[in-house]
């Protein structure tokens, strides 16, 4: 059970990165190397503002700089990443867990791209 919880925590972080894979390339922004920022005002996020899901809730779902709402897409991707990792480890035997996670995360990116493109 502890391993599933740890996998889910790793999945939160991976889910955060998956969100960047969905949102940055269509805007011509770098996936790696660019700082995370508010989608409304461009405020560069500090370390405390980058904690998956928690910082979104603590900040009352708003940017600290401009007070504009932060889209639910961000924590949704983080939570989905955590669910993929936790459920994969709970269901798939250990040696194949990472492959199951990779497949699930790839599907998340594909679905996220569809949502962003159509939404």
N, C-alpha and C positions, 0 to 999 in steps of 0.2 A: 504494500500500500504506500509506503514511503517512496518507493521508486516511481510510482505513478504520479505522486505529488511533485517530485523533483522534475519528472519529465514534463509535467504541465507547466511548471515555472520556466523551464527552458523553452517550451512552446510559446509562452507569453512573449519572450524576447524575440524568438524567431518570427512570431506573428507581427511584431512591430516592424521588423525588417521587411517582411512580405508586403506590408502596407506601402513601404517606399518603392518596392518593385512594381507595385500597381500604379502609384500616383506620379512618380518622378519621370520615367521615360517619355510618356506622352507630352510632358511639358518641356522636354529637352534638358532636364536637370540630371546631374550625375547621381547614380544609385549609391556609389561608394565615394566617400570623401566630402560630400556636402553636409553641412550642419542641418539638423532638424530645426524647422521653423514653423511659426504660425502660418496657416494657409491664408489668413486674412491680411495681416500686417507685415509678415516677414520677420517678426521678432525671433531671434535665435534662442532656442530653448536651452536652459541650464540643466545641469545634471538632475536636480530634484524634479524637474518638469518632464523627465524622460522615463519615469518609472511606469511600466505598462499598466494600464487601467487605473491604478491608484492615483497617479497625478491628475488624470482626467477627472476623477471623482473629487479629489481634494480641491482642485481649482474650480469646482462647480461647473465643469464642462465648458469653461471659458478660458480664453487667453489671458494671462496676467497683465499683458501690456495694453491690449486694445479692448478687452472685455467682450470680444466677439465670440459667439459659440464655436466650439471645436466640433467638427462633424463626428457623429457616432461611428462613422466608418473606421476611425482609428482604433478605438477600444474593441470594436466588433472583430476586426482582423486579429487583434492580440488574443482575444478570448477564443476565437476559432482556431488559431494556432495552438493554443493550450489544449483545447479539446482534441485536436488531431493527435498531439503528442501523448496526452494522458490516456485517451481511449485506445490508441494504437498499442501502447505498452500493456494495457490491461487485457487486450484481446489477442495480439500477435506475439508469438514466441520471440524471446530476446534476440536471437541472431538476425531476425528479419524485421525487427522493430524500426530500425532506421530507414529501411526501404519503404515500409508502410507510411512512415512520417513524411518522407520525401514525396511520395505519391499524393498524399493528402494535402501537403503544403503546395504542391504544384497545381492541384485542382483549386485551391483557395486563390492562388494568383490568377488563374484563368477566369474564375468566376468574378473576382474583384475587377479584373480588366473589363469584363462584360458589363458589370454594374456601372463602372465609371464611364464607359463609352456610351451607354444608353441612358444613364441617369443624369 
